[in-house]
Amino acid sequence: VQLMQSGGGSVQAGGSLRLSCAASGYLYRSYCVAWFRQVVGKDREGIAGIYTGTESTFYASSVKGRFTISQDDDGTTLYLQMNNLRPDDTAMYFCAADSAARACYYESLSAAEYDFWGQGTQVSVYS
């Protein structure tokens, strides 16, 4: 399974960005995908998840109401729409997939539950 990320960049506080994550390779019909972010020296933080079978979503409190996770019609490209960005959203962002979908069953945003990872993309928010 390969996850290819695109998007990201630098934006002023209050602005918006959209990240994409294209999945390919062997995947079950429905699976669990999440977005994580990491700042150097800190643990990877799970921020949003989606189960592609039902498009059911869950979020960390740090981004709820500002970020939206979604997918395309066939569930192979996932998106993270980020609005009202703040300087503390600055981080490297990763998409990740749990092919067994167990993470979504428990609405888990623990990195240990996900077994495939994108390459990461930098998001920088300046004030």
C-alpha atoms as one frame of an Amber mdcrd trajectory, in Angstrom:
protein
   0.000   0.000   0.000   1.322   3.424  -0.934   0.057   6.767   0.329   1.136
   9.770  -1.708   0.565  13.179  -0.159   0.270  16.542  -1.826  -0.647  20.041
  -0.763   0.637  21.964   2.206   2.814  25.040   2.160   2.934  28.339   3.977
  -0.049  30.518   4.845  -0.886  33.479   7.028  -2.851  32.867  10.234  -6.568
  32.705   9.512  -5.979  31.244   6.073  -6.781  27.839   4.627  -4.944  24.932
   3.062  -5.985  21.534   1.733  -3.933  18.383   1.936  -4.482  15.331  -0.266
  -3.540  11.703   0.249  -3.833   9.275  -2.683  -3.952   5.591  -1.738  -2.861
   2.806  -4.074  -1.952  -0.845  -3.869  -3.808  -3.577  -2.055  -6.495  -2.223
   0.209  -9.685  -3.686   1.466 -12.837  -2.163   0.040 -13.216  -0.047   3.169
 -10.448   1.047   5.472  -9.532   3.633   8.052  -7.460   6.709   7.254  -6.256
   9.406   9.595  -4.229  12.556   9.493  -1.440  13.150  11.952   0.949  15.986
  12.559   4.297  16.235  14.239   6.526  19.014  15.452  10.205  18.260  15.910
  10.813  17.017  19.416   7.165  16.176  20.087   5.032  13.076  19.695   2.989
  12.546  16.560  -0.535  13.877  17.151  -3.573  12.290  15.515  -6.029  14.965
  14.439  -8.722  13.471  12.181  -9.916  10.079  10.997 -12.391   8.673   8.500
 -13.782   5.239   7.733 -14.043   5.073   3.952 -16.950   2.638   3.994 -19.396
   4.970   5.712 -17.464   8.268   5.614 -17.830   8.400   9.365 -15.363  10.918
  10.813 -13.789  11.765  14.155 -11.521  14.579  15.270  -9.140  15.671  17.964
 -10.409  18.600  20.020  -7.474  20.721  18.842  -8.850  20.870  15.284 -12.567
  20.140  15.615 -14.630  22.806  13.907 -11.659  24.073  11.874 -10.446  21.002
   9.966 -12.513  18.622   7.839 -11.477  15.175   6.656 -13.176  13.830   3.548
 -12.730  11.465   0.625 -13.450  11.279  -3.077 -16.227   9.137  -4.519 -14.269
   5.878  -4.599 -12.485   6.430  -1.293  -8.975   6.309  -2.736  -8.101   9.971
  -2.272  -8.467  11.509   1.146  -8.441  15.188   1.960  -7.832  17.403   4.947
  -9.355  20.838   4.579  -7.781  23.170   7.125  -9.496  26.482   7.821  -8.783
  29.279  10.265  -5.199  28.108  10.576  -3.141  29.210  13.556   0.643  29.389
  14.082   0.416  26.397  16.429  -0.878  24.309  13.513   2.618  24.511  12.037
   3.907  20.950  11.714   4.739  18.120   9.341   1.460  16.464   8.371   1.092
  12.771   7.567  -1.744  10.613   6.324  -1.912   7.036   7.516  -4.055   3.993
   6.831  -5.204   1.089   8.948  -6.079  -1.609   6.433  -7.946  -3.618   9.070
 -10.076  -0.544   9.926  -9.923  -1.394  13.611  -8.715   2.119  14.460 -11.936
   3.615  13.122 -14.064   1.149  15.076 -12.564   2.578  18.262 -12.173   6.110
  16.821  -8.512   5.821  17.649  -6.014   8.505  16.671  -3.086   6.582  18.092
  -0.229   6.288  15.590   0.399   2.716  16.714  -2.924   1.628  15.192  -1.948
   2.636  11.637   0.343   0.558   9.489   0.845   2.545   6.278   2.108   6.107
   6.140   2.460   8.899   3.631   5.720  10.745   3.129   4.683  13.844   5.020
   4.129  17.416   3.936   5.035  20.620   5.736   2.432  23.148   6.803   3.685
  26.485   8.106   1.396  29.164   9.500   2.795  32.605  10.197   1.233  35.433
  12.168
